[in-house]
Amino acid sequence: MSRNTSVLLALAAAAALSGCAVGPDKRDPMENWNRAVFKFNDTVDTYALKPVATGYKNITPSFVRTGVSNFFGNLGDIWTGANNLLQGKGADGMSDIMRVALNSTFGLLGVLDIASEAGLPKHKEDFGQTMGKWGVTSGPFVMLPLLGPSTLRDTVGLPLDVVADPWRYKDPVNVRNIGAGTRVIDQRAALLDASSLFEDAALDRYQFLRDGYLQRRQSQVYDGDVPQEKPEKSDNEDNVPAQPVVNPTGEGTGT
């Protein structure tokens, strides 16, 4: 583990401890429910998803896994482009459209990501981010069964994300289902190293995941340029009378 990684994990652990000390988190009013769902998801992952993803990573050549990720990533670029346009980021939206066109043709239906090599960077946008860009607040933290961490805003936007997924309309149904399962396993396999670090580092894994997710989502909504919050006024700040200016020399006071 690198020194920088150790420092980040130490800071995260300190934040978790301080969070426990100040009482319930206002961002997470449904914490008891969310912790129960987190435990359920963790059990499913431990006994089903993680073992399958580990086997997939061990037996599947890396170039095949890269091709699978690129293929589904190319489909995702379509909705990403639409969301960038909805957010008023025209240049990024047009770049996403060009990525899809280039990878879908010369990239063998997206298996090869030649658009990145051509200088068209990959973005990742969803409708929750778009609503955040429009000024919709995130609302409380929500842990969704099987789907994992979210917020009320992102949960509201999730059905549109699902409807906008091109793979949802793939026929025949058995091919669609196989593809959907492969996509989930491939995404989980890509997170195996990160999840191992998470399991080893976190004192309270639920709180660690929640805080990291909320911070990351806020950064995504603002494209990394998160505005600084104004300091809150104390309860009696507005009621404190103005204090007279004391002039220790007595000059200019008329005395």
N, C-alpha and C positions, 0 to 999 in steps of 0.2 A: 504494500500500500504506500502510495507516495505521501510525502510530507504535507502537500497541499490538501490531499484527500483527508488525511488525518485531522488537519485543522478544521476543515469544513464539518466533518462528523462530530468533532468536539463541540463546535459552535451549535450544531443542530441539537446535540444532547443537552447542552446548557439551556437552549431555548425551550426544549421540552420540559426540563425541570422547572424553569421559571414559569412556564405556562401552567404547570400543575399547582404552583404555589399561589397563583392569583385567583384560582377558582375557575368556574365554568367559562368556556370560550363563547363569546356572544355570537360568533359566526356559526356556531354548531349547537343550536337549541335542541336538536333531536339526537344528542350524543348517545344516549342509551340505545335507541333504535339503531343508529348508525354503527355502533360497536357490535351489536348482534349480527347485523348484515355483514360487517367486515369479517367476523369470526366464521360465518357461513361461507363466504367467498374464499377465505383462507383455507378452509377445510377442503372445498372443492378443488382449489388449486393444488394443495399439497398431495392429495390422493388421486387426482385425475389429470388435470391440465399440465402441471409441471413435469410429471414423469413422461407423459406423451411428448411434450416439447423437448425434453432432454433426449429421448430416443430419436426424435426427428433430427435434432442437431447432430447427434452422434453418427447416424447412418446416412444422412443426406449430404452430398458434396456441397461445399460452400457456394460454388457457382450456380448450383440449382436453387439453393435458398435465396441467393441474390436475385436470380431471375424471377422467383415467386414474389419476392418483396417488390421488385421493380414493376411487375405486371399489375399488382393490385394498387401500388402507389400511383401508377399511371391513370388508373380509373379514378382514384381519389383526386387527382389533379383537376379533373373536370369540375367537381363541386368546389374545390379550393379556388379555382379561377372565378367561378360565379360569386363566391363570397367576397373575394377581393374587389370585384366590380361593385358589389352591393355596399361595400365599405368605402367606396370612392377611390380605391387604389387602382387606378386604371392601368398604370404601367405594369404592376404586378399581375393584374388580371390578364392582360394581353400576353405577358410572358408565360403564364400558366397555360393559356390556350395554345400558344406556339409549342410549348413542351409536349402537350398531348398530341398535336398534329405530327411533330417530329418523331416522337417515340412510338406512336401508333403505326407509322409507316416504315421509316428506316430502322426503327428499333424493334422490329418484329413484335408488334402489338404491345410494346412496352416492356418486353423481357429485357431489352438492353436500354439503359438510361443514357442515350447519346446526347440528350438535351443538356444534361449537366456538363458534359464534356464540351459542349458548344457554348457554354457560358450562360445558360438559362438556369438560374438557381431554383431549387425546389422549395415551395412554401407549403404550409399546412394550416388551413383555415376551415372553420365549421360555422354553423349558424349561431351557436352560442357566442362565439367571438364577434360575429357580426352584430348581434343584439347588444353586446357589450360596447362595441364601437358606436352604436346608436344611442348610448347612454343608459341602457337597461342595467340596473345593478345586479350583482351576482346572486343576491339572496343567500339564504342559509346553505351550509354544506349538506350534501346528501350522498349517502352511500347506497348505490343501486345494486340489487341482487345480480350477481354474475358480471355485471358491467363495470363495477368498481366506483371510484370516487367521482363526484359531480357536484353541481350546485343546482339550485332551483331554476335559475335562468338556463343553464346548459341542458337540464332535463326537459324543460319546455321545448327547447330547440332540437332535441334529439330525434323526435319523429320525422322532422323534415330532413335531417341528415340521413336517416334510414331510407326515406322515400327517394332521395336524390342519388342514392348509390346505384350505379348502372348494373352492377352484378346482381342486384335484386330481381332484375327482369330477365336473367339468363335462362334459356330453355335448352334442354329439358331440365326438369326439377332436380333429378338426381345429380346432374353435373353441377347445378347451382349449389346444392347442399354440400357436395364434396369440396367445391371451391371455397365455400364459406368456412367449412371446418379447417381446411388447409390454411386459410388466411389467419384464423385465430391461433392455430398452432405455430405458424411462422412468426406471428407477432409476439407470442409468448416466448418462443425460443430466442428471439432477439433481446429479451429482457432478463435472461437467465443470470448473467453476470451481475446486473444491477440489483436483481432481487436477492442474490446471495449477500451482497454488500449491505443491503437494507436489513436483512434478517440478522446479520452479525452486529450491525452498528446501533440499531434503534433500541432504546430502553422501553419506550412505549410505541410499538410499531404503528398502531392506529393513529396516534397523534403525529408521529413522524410523517406518515403518508398524507394525512389531512393538511398539515401545514405546508408541506412541500407542494402538494397539488394546488392549493389556493394561491400560493406565491407564483407558481408557474403559470397558472391560468391568467392571473392579473398581468404578468409580463407578456403573455401572448396577445391579450386584448389590446395592449398599448404598444405592441411590437418592440418590447424591451425598454421603452421610454416611459416608465411608470411615473405619473406625477406625484410629487411629495404631498403628503397629507398635512393640512394645517393643524397646528397644535390646538387641542381642545381647551376652552376656557374653564377655569375652576367655577364652582357653583356660585361663589360670592364675588367673582372678579368684577362683574358689572355694577355691583352695589357698594364697592369701596369708594368713599369720598376722596376727592383730590386732596393731596397733602400740600400744605404751604411750603414754598421754597425757602430754605434756610440759608441766609447769607452770613457766614461766620464773621465777616469784617464789619458788617453793619453799614457798608457803603451803599448808597442808592436806595435805602429803605425809608428815609425820612425820619430816622430816629437819632 
